[in-house]
Structures are given as C-alpha cells and as structure tokens.
C-alpha cells in the first residue's frame, strides 16, 4: 500500500467538493435537463476517476490548491492541464 499524502488528500477533497457544489448549482438551474451530463452520478464518477489519476501526477512545485483549480477548470471546459492528461 502506498504512503498517505496530504497533498493528494487535499487535492481530492478540494476537487470533490467543487464538483459536488457545481453539480448542485447546475442541477438547480437546469429546468430543461440539457446539462444533466454535468451533474449526473456517472459524470461525477468519471470526473473523480480522472481526479485520482491526476492526483498521482501533480507537479512537485505546485500546491494541491493550485492543482485542484487547474483540474477543476478542465472539468468546466477550460484547457486541461498537461500534467493531468491521460
């Protein structure tokens, strides 16, 4: 088993919180269900799978918060950070 990493823990916690908060916000305003893919359980599972992959690749000079902000931007349609790409 790998050693516990506070940096990875903080990254995952921050990304998960942002994704859930965004899903609630989007669902609340999605009267026509056109954005269901942004807040469905399946969509969030895919995003979290990508987050666990990215957590293993956060650059050493980057804080967990910086990494989470970059990763979350990718989830929201901004350019994906190169370090998080599969």
VMD Tcl script that draws the C-alpha trace (Angstrom):
set ca {
  {0.00 0.00 0.00}
  {1.29 3.46 -0.81}
  {2.11 6.04 1.81}
  {-0.52 8.62 2.79}
  {-0.05 12.00 1.10}
  {-1.66 15.15 2.48}
  {-1.12 16.84 -0.88}
  {-3.13 14.17 -2.72}
  {-5.76 14.17 0.03}
  {-6.17 17.94 -0.15}
  {-6.35 17.82 -3.96}
  {-9.01 15.09 -3.99}
  {-11.04 16.76 -1.22}
  {-10.98 20.12 -2.94}
  {-11.84 18.73 -6.38}
  {-14.65 16.56 -4.99}
  {-16.14 19.48 -3.05}
  {-16.02 21.77 -6.09}
  {-17.60 19.15 -8.36}
  {-20.44 18.44 -5.92}
  {-21.11 22.14 -5.29}
  {-21.14 22.80 -9.02}
  {-23.44 19.83 -9.66}
  {-25.94 21.15 -7.12}
  {-25.81 24.63 -8.66}
  {-26.18 23.38 -12.24}
  {-29.00 20.97 -11.34}
  {-30.88 23.72 -9.54}
  {-30.92 25.89 -12.67}
  {-31.25 23.17 -15.34}
  {-35.00 23.28 -15.87}
  {-34.81 21.65 -19.33}
  {-32.35 18.92 -18.24}
  {-29.94 19.95 -21.02}
  {-26.94 19.86 -18.68}
  {-27.72 16.60 -16.89}
  {-24.36 15.18 -18.01}
  {-22.66 17.86 -15.87}
  {-24.28 16.71 -12.64}
  {-25.22 13.07 -13.11}
  {-23.69 10.41 -10.90}
  {-21.99 8.87 -13.91}
  {-20.49 12.20 -14.94}
  {-19.16 12.81 -11.43}
  {-17.70 9.29 -11.25}
  {-15.82 9.93 -14.49}
  {-14.52 13.25 -13.17}
  {-13.40 11.62 -9.91}
  {-11.65 8.80 -11.77}
  {-9.73 11.46 -13.67}
  {-9.03 13.27 -10.39}
  {-7.46 10.17 -8.81}
  {-5.31 9.74 -11.92}
  {-4.26 13.40 -11.77}
  {-3.54 13.25 -8.02}
  {-0.65 10.91 -8.78}
  {0.83 13.41 -11.24}
  {0.66 16.81 -9.52}
  {3.93 18.61 -10.31}
  {6.25 18.83 -7.30}
  {6.40 22.63 -7.38}
  {2.61 23.02 -7.41}
  {0.39 23.17 -4.35}
  {-2.65 20.95 -4.02}
  {-4.88 24.02 -4.26}
  {-3.22 25.21 -7.48}
  {-3.56 21.73 -8.94}
  {-7.22 21.48 -7.92}
  {-8.00 24.84 -9.53}
  {-6.34 23.79 -12.78}
  {-8.05 20.38 -12.77}
  {-11.47 21.84 -11.97}
  {-11.03 24.29 -14.85}
  {-10.60 21.31 -17.16}
  {-13.82 19.80 -15.84}
  {-15.60 23.10 -16.55}
  {-14.48 23.24 -20.17}
  {-11.23 25.18 -19.88}
  {-7.98 23.75 -21.24}
  {-6.88 20.63 -19.35}
  {-3.55 20.98 -17.57}
  {-0.94 18.91 -19.39}
  {0.13 17.10 -16.21}
  {-3.42 15.73 -15.73}
  {-3.94 14.37 -19.24}
  {-4.12 10.64 -19.83}
}
mol new
graphics top color blue
foreach p $ca { graphics top sphere $p radius 0.5 }
foreach p [lrange $ca 0 end-1] q [lrange $ca 1 end] { graphics top cylinder $p $q radius 0.2 }
display resetview
